[in-house]
């Protein structure tokens, strides 16, 4: 018996080899398109030239026998068939015709079962099933690898999300610490300003205490000048009485003249001594004032040079003003003394001329005595009027200056009150602006946090939708695997049905061919081998179905567990976002605390402003400097608040951007990987 052609299939990378599908009931013969199907993509190579096949003889002989028997049966029963018969006759005729035909077909099947071609056919079917099982196992391994890669990827993404959350929390904590340091620095600056203001209060108190000393010195100088004028008036009155005695006692004129000269010289010396004393006292007073002012200025410069620049300028201006006043007083006193000395010098010259005239001739002196006395009285009257005028001018000038100072003080008080009202209005407006800015910043921060929560909720819902879609895809995959298992079960059932049909046919043939048992032992052995191969095939199919029903659902369950862990990490990320929100709230409280400190500093400075006292000019200058410092502090507070708000806003925006980017990348990559995984499983 021929073993058939030696044809070998060359497999591609992905194309499974297909065996020839033979139609049961035919012998070995020439290829027939109805008997088997060959894949167009396969390539068949012949190892050697095929011999001429003789397998067509047995099927042809069987067909001829069946045709001959059919013709003979029809010819033998043509009369009865043409005459028509009953159904029982037709059953008998069909049975009689079918028995030889079945005999011929059974013999042909036995020949086919014992042929090598049929054995190759079953072997090819078993090999194809084995290759399909291996490919299915390899595909399941690939699916497991993809699931492992997806699990590792989700783990990596979760770690990155945790790292981003920690980084964002650290940055927010760092910015909060920086803002707290700035608030502390602001508090320290406010304390320094308060200490400087306290020092200024002390210095102005000292200056206020020294001002009465200066006024008292000026008043003493005026009193001394008045006393000198009164002394000169008394001396002149004594001189008039001396001249009266000279008129009464004409004989002792020369003695009276000498006595008058001595008295006048004594009065002049006394007046010069008194003027020198006044000059020395005034110089000492002013020197002491200069030294005290210089000491006070050095002390102020030594304590707070930068903080008391305006006060030092005002003190210098005040010192210059006092120096000018002292210079004016000194010039007035010098002018008065020069005029008085000139008058006394003229009086001395006149007295000398009078004495000389007395010496020259008593008669002429007595004759001209009345005229000289009148002239002397007029001169003394003029001198007294001049001294009185100078004194009244000095008093009037002092009164006018005091009146001017009082009016200037009232004007400064009025301007100071207006400035205080403006300052209070500006402080209230600044407080309202700052409160509005803080409220706007808090509202913007709350809106951003609400938007972030909403976005996170939407992302979480989207993630849940993706997870549900992944679960549905997993369920579809499980259904597909179940369908594959059902198909495998159908193949197994078909194999069992084929085995049952073969066993029934063998039993029927065993009853009919009991006489040819010895000849069919080889056929029994072939059937036994085929049954073993079928059993092995069934075991492979059951193992594949078991792997698809047990291992694959476990892998899918593990993947779902990893997805659940990813969702838990997403929840932890949201908790981290909540912590960042709490840190932002704490930062807002720190900003509010800074505002409270600023308000307390403003209240303290207001109390300091109310308790501040001193000269009007110094108070105005101090209030101007204080207002400038308050403006600087307010500007610095606004800048610190703006800087803190900008840093907090940028940190929250950066955190929101990174969180959204991370969630978006995770969702896209998960969707792509899940889609690829579903496509691979579908293949």
Secondary structure as UniProt FT lines:
FT   STRAND          7..10
FT   TURN            24..25
FT   TURN            33..35
FT   TURN            40..41
FT   STRAND          43..46
FT   HELIX           56..76
FT   HELIX           78..83
FT   HELIX           87..113
FT   HELIX           116..248
FT   TURN            251..252
FT   HELIX           253..303
FT   TURN            305..308
FT   HELIX           309..360
FT   HELIX           362..512
FT   HELIX           514..516
FT   TURN            517..520
FT   HELIX           521..546
FT   HELIX           547..551
FT   HELIX           552..611
FT   HELIX           616..682
//
